Amino acid sequence: MKNRFHQSLLLVLFLSTSLGAAPSVPGSHLWDLNEVYSNFDGTIQFIEIYQPTSACCENNLGAKWIESASTGSLFTFPAGIVGNTGFKHILIGTAGFAALPGAPAPDFVLPDNFLGLSGDTITFYFYDEWVYSATQLPLDGVNSLQVNLGTGLLETGLNSPTNFSDATGSVDAGGPPPPPISISFSIASDTASESAGTYNATVVISEIPTADIPVAISFSGTATSGVDYSASAALLIPAGLDPPTIDVPITLLDDGDVEGDETAILSLLVPTGVVLGTPSSFTLTIGDDDAPPVIEFVRGDTNADSAVDITDPIFLLTYLFSQGSASCLLALDSNDDNGVDLADAISLLTFLFNNGPAPPAPYPTCGQDATPGGTLECAGFAACP
């Protein structure tokens, strides 16, 4: 019995000693996202992770990954890290970052445009995740987004990339992003006669473009595209245009129709990344140069039968009270007061049967209105050539 007790005791001591001497197994779960950085166009970026404990052996990073939800980019660690990992940093940077003065050598290479510039969710395997909004990530080339180890909150500060060898520094990738190119018309409106031939509407670009910019043009207004004017619905602004202005030719189509002034409205449609400036549309008022034909008539000859008699007040009363039609209202205006009403019928009847005054000119022969400027029209008068 005693020997068995001693044997059991020795076995327990052996197992305890053996387990206590077992080597540590390499891990990776203690690493956290620590700092992210980008310049204005995403070509210079870095991500830094940090191991905030004294754990020596968080080396097993091979096949672990960092993913951007915004860009869909995935960075996978090609291998683990060698060395003591206690309180260490790992730096993953783009080639453009590595070439900057003052940049510590990245431990791994990050693809360009990995981080989303207008907000993103960055996931480091199953260990850590950052969510930042469109305004949180600095793009001034100097500051970065960092975690406050005391509060766990994200904050902005001077970039301080550090690699696994403890080399650190700070970089300056230039100023803030340039403002986007703005495109607009030079003026909001103008006029031209339909006989002018071609009118050039000028489009202004805020700066010399570095690449071709396709712009679409839509048409509206009272004038009809293809009938009253013609213009292209597509405009290509070439790279390097200097000065940065370009004309949109509007070909005016002259006709013999009396149609009054009409408007052609051209509106710009710009691609994504280009700002639509003011004015974004241009209105061209096309002046009609076709004078209406001069119609001669005889005042009081309401039915245009070359005579002023009883049939004329009857015709006039039919027009007024029985929905009759008339092609020349000026002839119906027997008293020349710029109106057609019962007074005209009375004036005619008084002239015909009570020695009243004759209708004002033109009477009794064909002629033009002696008091132009009224609102009555005369589309035709059959009794006059």
C-alpha positions as CSV (number, residue, x, y, z in Angstrom):
1,M,0.0,0.0,0.0
2,K,2.8,2.4,0.9
3,N,4.7,1.7,-2.4
4,R,1.5,2.3,-4.4
5,F,1.1,5.7,-2.6
6,H,4.7,6.7,-3.4
7,Q,4.3,5.6,-7.0
8,S,1.1,7.7,-7.4
9,L,2.9,10.7,-5.8
10,L,5.8,10.3,-8.1
11,L,3.4,10.1,-11.2
12,V,1.7,13.4,-10.1
13,L,5.0,15.1,-9.6
14,F,6.2,13.9,-13.0
15,L,3.1,15.1,-14.8
16,S,3.2,18.5,-13.1
17,T,6.8,19.0,-14.0
18,S,6.3,17.9,-17.6
19,L,3.3,20.2,-18.1
20,G,5.0,23.1,-16.5
21,A,8.0,22.7,-18.8
22,A,5.8,22.5,-22.0
23,P,6.8,25.3,-24.5
24,S,4.3,28.1,-25.4
25,V,2.2,27.6,-28.5
26,P,2.5,30.6,-31.1
27,G,-0.7,32.6,-31.5
28,S,-1.9,35.9,-33.1
29,H,-5.1,36.9,-31.5
30,L,-3.6,39.7,-29.3
31,W,-2.8,41.9,-32.3
32,D,-5.1,45.0,-32.8
33,L,-5.5,47.6,-35.5
34,N,-3.6,50.7,-34.3
35,E,-3.3,53.3,-37.0
36,V,-4.4,53.8,-40.6
37,Y,-3.3,56.5,-43.0
38,S,-4.0,57.7,-46.6
39,N,-3.2,60.6,-48.9
40,F,-5.9,62.3,-50.9
41,D,-6.0,59.8,-53.8
42,G,-5.3,56.5,-52.0
43,T,-1.9,55.9,-53.6
44,I,0.0,56.3,-50.3
45,Q,-1.5,54.4,-47.4
46,F,-0.5,52.3,-44.5
47,I,-2.1,50.1,-41.8
48,E,-0.3,49.5,-38.5
49,I,-1.3,46.8,-36.0
50,Y,0.0,46.6,-32.4
51,Q,0.4,43.9,-29.8
52,P,-0.2,45.7,-26.5
53,T,1.0,43.0,-24.1
54,S,4.2,41.4,-23.1
55,A,3.2,38.1,-24.8
56,C,6.3,36.9,-26.6
57,C,4.9,34.6,-29.2
58,E,2.1,36.1,-31.2
59,N,3.9,35.1,-34.4
60,N,1.3,33.0,-36.2
61,L,0.0,35.6,-38.7
62,G,0.4,33.6,-41.9
63,A,-2.9,33.4,-43.8
64,K,-4.6,35.9,-41.5
65,W,-6.1,38.9,-43.4
66,I,-7.2,42.5,-43.3
67,E,-10.2,43.5,-45.4
68,S,-11.8,46.8,-46.6
69,A,-15.5,46.7,-46.9
70,S,-15.5,49.9,-49.0
71,T,-13.0,48.9,-51.7
72,G,-13.4,45.1,-51.4
73,S,-9.6,44.8,-51.1
74,L,-8.2,41.9,-49.1
75,F,-4.6,41.8,-47.7
76,T,-3.4,38.3,-46.6
77,F,-0.3,38.0,-44.5
78,P,2.0,35.8,-46.6
79,A,3.8,34.5,-43.5
80,G,4.1,34.9,-39.8
81,I,6.5,37.2,-38.0
82,V,9.8,36.1,-36.4
83,G,10.9,37.4,-33.1
84,N,9.5,38.5,-29.7
85,T,6.1,40.1,-30.2
86,G,5.7,41.8,-26.9
87,F,4.6,45.4,-27.3
88,K,5.5,45.3,-31.0
89,H,4.1,47.0,-34.1
90,I,3.7,45.6,-37.7
91,L,3.6,48.0,-40.6
92,I,1.8,47.3,-43.9
93,G,2.3,50.1,-46.4
94,T,1.9,50.8,-50.1
95,A,4.9,51.2,-52.4
96,G,4.3,54.9,-52.6
97,F,4.5,55.1,-48.8
98,A,7.7,53.2,-48.7
99,A,9.3,55.7,-51.1
100,L,8.6,58.7,-49.0
101,P,11.3,60.4,-47.0
102,G,11.1,59.6,-43.3
103,A,9.0,56.4,-43.9
104,P,10.1,53.3,-41.9
105,A,10.4,50.3,-44.1
106,P,7.0,48.4,-44.2
107,D,7.0,44.8,-43.0
108,F,4.5,44.0,-45.7
109,V,3.3,45.6,-48.9
110,L,-0.3,47.0,-49.1
111,P,-2.0,47.4,-52.4
112,D,-2.7,51.0,-53.6
113,N,-6.2,52.3,-52.8
114,F,-6.8,49.7,-50.1
115,L,-8.6,52.0,-47.7
116,G,-11.9,53.6,-48.5
117,L,-11.6,57.4,-48.7
118,S,-15.2,58.1,-48.0
119,G,-15.8,55.9,-45.0
120,D,-15.0,52.3,-44.5
121,T,-15.1,49.2,-42.2
122,I,-11.7,47.7,-41.8
123,T,-11.7,44.1,-40.4
124,F,-8.5,42.4,-39.1
125,Y,-9.3,38.7,-39.3
126,F,-11.6,37.9,-36.3
127,Y,-9.6,40.0,-33.9
128,D,-10.5,43.6,-34.5
129,E,-12.7,45.9,-36.6
130,W,-12.7,49.7,-37.2
131,V,-15.6,51.7,-38.7
132,Y,-14.9,55.2,-39.7
133,S,-17.1,57.8,-41.5
134,A,-16.4,59.9,-44.6
135,T,-15.0,62.8,-42.5
136,Q,-12.9,60.8,-40.0
137,L,-10.0,59.6,-42.2
138,P,-7.6,62.6,-42.7
139,L,-6.5,63.0,-46.3
140,D,-4.1,65.9,-45.8
141,G,-1.0,63.7,-46.1
142,V,0.1,64.5,-42.6
143,N,-2.4,63.2,-40.1
144,S,-3.7,59.7,-39.6
145,L,-6.6,57.9,-37.8
146,Q,-5.3,56.3,-34.6
147,V,-6.8,54.4,-31.6
148,N,-6.5,56.0,-28.2
149,L,-5.2,53.1,-26.1
150,G,-6.7,54.7,-23.0
151,T,-10.2,55.1,-24.2
152,G,-10.3,52.7,-27.2
153,L,-11.8,55.6,-29.3
154,L,-10.5,56.6,-32.8
155,E,-8.9,60.0,-33.0
156,T,-6.8,62.1,-35.4
157,G,-3.2,62.8,-34.9
158,L,0.2,63.2,-36.6
159,N,1.1,60.0,-38.4
160,S,3.7,57.9,-36.6
161,P,4.2,54.6,-38.5
162,T,6.3,52.0,-36.6
163,N,7.5,48.7,-38.0
164,F,8.4,45.4,-36.3
165,S,12.0,46.5,-35.9
166,D,10.8,49.5,-33.9
167,A,11.9,51.9,-36.7
168,T,9.5,54.8,-36.6
169,G,9.0,58.1,-38.3
170,S,6.4,60.5,-39.9
171,V,5.7,61.3,-43.5
172,D,4.2,64.2,-45.5
173,A,2.4,63.1,-48.7
174,G,1.3,66.5,-49.7
175,G,-1.7,68.7,-49.2
176,P,-5.4,68.1,-49.2
177,P,-7.1,66.8,-52.4
178,P,-7.5,69.3,-55.1
179,P,-11.1,70.5,-55.6
180,P,-13.0,68.6,-58.3
181,I,-13.2,70.1,-61.8
182,S,-16.3,72.2,-62.3
183,I,-18.1,72.6,-65.6
184,S,-20.7,75.2,-66.5
185,F,-21.8,77.6,-69.2
186,S,-20.2,81.0,-69.3
187,I,-23.6,82.8,-69.3
188,A,-27.1,81.8,-68.5
189,S,-28.9,83.2,-71.5
190,D,-28.7,85.1,-74.8
191,T,-30.6,86.0,-77.9
192,A,-30.0,85.4,-81.6
193,S,-32.1,85.8,-84.8
194,E,-33.1,82.6,-86.5
195,S,-31.2,83.9,-89.6
196,A,-27.9,84.2,-87.6
197,G,-26.6,80.9,-88.8
198,T,-24.6,79.5,-85.9
199,Y,-24.5,80.6,-82.3
200,N,-21.7,79.3,-80.0
201,A,-22.6,78.7,-76.4
202,T,-19.3,78.6,-74.4
203,V,-18.7,75.9,-71.7
204,V,-16.2,76.8,-69.0
205,I,-14.0,74.3,-67.2
206,S,-12.6,75.4,-63.8
207,E,-9.1,74.1,-64.6
208,I,-7.1,72.5,-67.4
209,P,-8.3,68.8,-67.4
210,T,-5.8,66.1,-67.1
211,A,-8.0,63.5,-68.8
212,D,-10.8,63.6,-71.4
213,I,-14.2,64.5,-69.9
214,P,-17.3,63.3,-71.7
215,V,-20.3,65.6,-71.2
216,A,-23.9,65.0,-72.3
217,I,-26.3,67.8,-73.3
218,S,-30.1,67.6,-73.0
219,F,-32.5,69.9,-74.8
220,S,-35.8,71.6,-73.8
221,G,-37.6,74.8,-74.4
222,T,-40.3,76.0,-76.8
223,A,-38.0,75.6,-79.9
224,T,-37.8,72.1,-81.3
225,S,-34.4,70.4,-81.7
226,G,-33.9,69.4,-85.3
227,V,-36.6,71.7,-86.6
228,D,-35.7,75.2,-85.2
229,Y,-32.1,74.4,-84.4
230,S,-29.6,71.6,-84.2
231,A,-26.8,70.9,-81.7
232,S,-24.8,67.8,-80.7
233,A,-26.0,66.0,-77.5
234,A,-22.4,64.9,-76.7
235,L,-19.4,67.1,-75.9
236,L,-15.9,65.8,-75.4
237,I,-13.6,68.0,-73.4
238,P,-10.1,66.9,-74.2
239,A,-7.3,66.5,-71.7
240,G,-4.9,69.5,-71.7
241,L,-7.5,72.0,-73.0
242,D,-5.9,75.4,-72.5
243,P,-7.6,77.8,-72.0
244,P,-10.2,75.5,-70.5
245,T,-13.2,76.7,-72.5
246,I,-15.0,75.0,-75.4
247,D,-17.9,76.1,-77.6
248,V,-21.1,74.2,-78.3
249,P,-22.2,75.2,-81.8
250,I,-26.0,75.8,-82.1
251,T,-27.0,75.8,-85.8
252,L,-30.2,78.0,-86.2
253,L,-32.6,76.7,-88.9
254,D,-34.2,79.6,-90.6
255,D,-37.7,79.1,-92.0
256,G,-40.6,81.1,-93.4
257,D,-43.0,80.4,-90.6
258,V,-44.4,83.2,-88.5
259,E,-44.1,81.6,-85.1
260,G,-42.8,84.2,-82.7
261,D,-39.7,84.1,-80.6
262,E,-38.8,80.6,-79.2
263,T,-36.3,79.3,-76.6
264,A,-33.7,76.5,-76.9
265,I,-32.5,75.3,-73.5
266,L,-29.3,73.3,-73.3
267,S,-28.5,71.6,-70.0
268,L,-25.2,69.9,-69.1
269,L,-24.9,66.4,-67.7
270,V,-21.4,65.7,-66.2
271,P,-19.9,62.3,-65.2
272,T,-19.2,61.2,-61.7
273,G,-16.4,63.0,-60.0
274,V,-17.0,66.3,-61.9
275,V,-19.0,69.1,-60.3
276,L,-21.9,70.7,-62.2
277,G,-21.2,74.5,-61.9
278,T,-23.5,77.5,-62.3
279,P,-25.1,78.1,-64.7
280,S,-25.6,74.5,-65.6
281,S,-28.1,75.3,-68.4
282,F,-28.1,77.9,-71.2
283,T,-31.2,79.5,-72.7
284,L,-31.0,80.9,-76.2
285,T,-34.0,82.9,-77.3
286,I,-34.3,82.5,-81.0
287,G,-35.9,85.7,-82.6
288,D,-38.4,85.1,-85.4
289,D,-37.4,87.2,-88.4
290,D,-40.5,86.3,-90.4
291,A,-43.0,89.3,-90.4
292,P,-46.7,88.3,-90.6
293,P,-48.3,89.0,-93.9
294,V,-50.1,92.3,-94.3
295,I,-53.8,91.6,-94.6
296,E,-56.1,94.2,-96.2
297,F,-59.7,94.3,-95.3
298,V,-62.9,96.5,-95.3
299,R,-64.1,97.5,-91.9
300,G,-67.8,96.7,-91.5
301,D,-67.8,94.0,-94.3
302,T,-68.0,91.3,-91.6
303,N,-68.8,88.5,-94.0
304,A,-66.2,89.6,-96.6
305,D,-68.7,89.7,-99.5
306,S,-67.5,93.0,-100.9
307,A,-70.5,94.9,-99.6
308,V,-71.7,96.4,-96.3
309,D,-75.4,95.7,-95.9
310,I,-77.9,94.1,-93.6
311,T,-76.1,90.7,-93.9
312,D,-73.1,92.2,-92.0
313,P,-74.8,93.0,-88.7
314,I,-76.6,89.6,-88.9
315,F,-73.2,87.9,-89.5
316,L,-71.8,89.9,-86.5
317,L,-74.7,88.9,-84.2
318,T,-74.3,85.3,-85.2
319,Y,-70.6,85.5,-84.3
320,L,-71.4,87.1,-80.9
321,F,-74.4,85.0,-79.8
322,S,-74.5,81.8,-81.9
323,Q,-70.8,80.7,-81.9
324,G,-70.2,81.8,-85.4
325,S,-66.7,81.9,-86.9
326,A,-64.8,84.8,-88.4
327,S,-61.3,85.0,-90.1
328,C,-60.9,88.8,-89.7
329,L,-62.0,90.3,-86.4
330,L,-60.7,93.7,-87.6
331,A,-63.5,93.8,-90.1
332,L,-66.0,93.0,-87.3
333,D,-64.7,95.9,-85.3
334,S,-67.1,98.3,-87.0
335,N,-66.5,101.2,-84.6
336,D,-62.7,100.7,-84.3
337,D,-62.6,100.5,-80.5
338,N,-60.4,97.4,-80.5
339,G,-63.2,95.1,-79.5
340,V,-65.9,93.0,-81.1
341,D,-69.2,93.4,-79.2
342,L,-72.9,94.4,-79.5
343,A,-71.8,98.1,-80.0
344,D,-70.4,97.1,-83.4
345,A,-73.7,95.7,-84.6
346,I,-75.5,98.8,-83.4
347,S,-73.0,101.0,-85.2
348,L,-73.5,99.1,-88.4
349,L,-77.3,99.2,-88.1
350,T,-77.2,103.0,-87.3
351,F,-75.0,103.5,-90.4
352,L,-77.3,101.5,-92.7
353,F,-80.7,102.7,-91.5
354,N,-80.4,105.9,-89.5
355,N,-77.8,108.0,-91.4
356,G,-75.1,107.1,-88.8
357,P,-71.4,107.6,-89.5
358,A,-69.6,105.3,-91.8
359,P,-67.2,102.7,-90.4
360,P,-63.7,104.2,-89.9
361,A,-61.0,103.3,-92.4
362,P,-60.3,101.1,-94.2
363,Y,-63.7,101.7,-95.7
364,P,-65.2,101.5,-98.3
365,T,-62.2,100.0,-100.1
366,C,-59.6,97.5,-99.1
367,G,-56.8,98.8,-96.9
368,Q,-54.7,98.3,-93.8
369,D,-55.7,99.0,-90.2
370,A,-55.3,102.8,-89.7
371,T,-54.9,102.3,-85.9
372,P,-52.4,99.4,-85.5
373,G,-51.3,98.1,-82.2
374,G,-54.6,96.5,-81.1
375,T,-55.2,92.9,-80.0
376,L,-57.6,91.9,-82.8
377,E,-56.3,89.7,-85.6
378,C,-57.0,89.2,-89.2
379,A,-55.9,85.9,-90.7
380,G,-57.5,86.5,-94.1
381,F,-60.1,88.6,-95.9
382,A,-61.5,87.0,-99.0
383,A,-62.9,90.2,-100.6
384,C,-59.4,91.9,-100.7
385,P,-56.6,90.7,-103.0
